[in-house]
Amino acid sequence: MSESTYIHGTSEDEQARLSRMNDVLLNPSSLRELALRGDERILDFGSGLGQFSRAMARAVPQGMVIGIERSGEQLATARRLAAAAGEANLVEFRQGDVLNLDLGDEAGTFDVAHTRFLLEHLPDPLRVVRAMVNAVRPGGRIILADDDHDVLRLWPEPPGMYDLWRAYMRTYDRIGNDPYIGRRLVQLLHEAGAQPVRNTWIFFGGCAGMEIFDTLSRNMAGVVRTARETILEMSLFDATHFDEVMRQYEVWRARPDAALWFAMAYAEGRRC
Ligand SMILES: C[S@@+](CC[C@H](N)C(=O)[O-])C[C@H]1O[C@@H](n2cnc3c(N)ncnc32)[C@H](O)[C@@H]1O
């Protein structure tokens, strides 16, 4: 299978969920890891709603950012959000399929090729990492950030949630994708011919009592809920059981001792 399948859909709720996570949690820490100088030319692979593309663009006032996105709906919302923020011209959002990217004269000219939460949705992630290596100049940076779903920890354990999470992870391999792609990022850089130079991860967890916890734990529920149809269609979980586990999860979210750990794997390579 060479197509990519994005099971979470592009509904307003899903888009709002990703926006909240971007603004509050992910973008500030992702930017810190990137440590941009301010003059880089950046190509963002699978730019989605474009919040992080815009965050990078703000950090490179002497540079520029191009976001490549396949979904027309995501692109339309990305442009609408950019316009609403008075940043309509900050990022050039282009419609394109990163699995079949023809950069023409721009190949080999970028300083940074970046992708976040895209490789996990692709049956052939190496093809994209090779395209990223091809996009940057010699010495240019290739940044891969993605999930390793196995790192989720919840305590006290909400009844049934780990079973449901495992069912959710199975939806990835059923369609040829890798729910554990995070642990493969350095290997992908190596296989694509880049020199790996960095491996770390970005924590996004928290506990009851932290302001962020509501957004964080709601996001976790959103990840599973938006995959409900796919999980049920693949007979990985029973509908009644699914709804009961989610109900129990809501009870857990309100506990004064609820704690959640998750992290995004982050790796950097250089084009030789
Ligand atoms: C989870 S979103 C991540 C968006 C953004 N990178 C971020 O971190 O917020 C993944 C995006 O990749 C896009 N996508 C999936 N397959 C793609 C492909 N083959 N070419 C371009 N975009 C793709 C999806 O439409 C979706 O908008």
The ligand as an ORCA input file, in Angstrom:
! r2SCAN-3c Opt
* xyz 0 1
  C      -1.754     14.903     12.561
  S      -1.652     16.036     11.258
  C      -0.176     16.900     11.742
  C      -0.149     18.307     11.269
  C       1.084     19.113     11.672
  N       2.291     18.548     11.145
  C       1.202     19.266     13.163
  O       2.135     18.763     13.757
  O       0.313     19.905     13.749
  C      -1.109     15.076      9.854
  C      -1.366     15.793      8.551
  O      -0.697     15.108      7.496
  C      -1.515     15.163      6.346
  N      -1.113     14.107      5.414
  C      -1.328     12.774      5.542
  N      -0.802     12.125      4.466
  C      -0.261     13.080      3.672
  C       0.418     13.042      2.418
  N       0.642     11.877      1.796
  N       0.845     14.205      1.865
  C       0.632     15.395      2.510
  N      -0.015     15.477      3.693
  C      -0.461     14.350      4.268
  C      -2.925     14.997      6.907
  O      -3.899     15.451      5.988
  C      -2.850     15.828      8.185
  O      -3.221     17.149      7.950
*
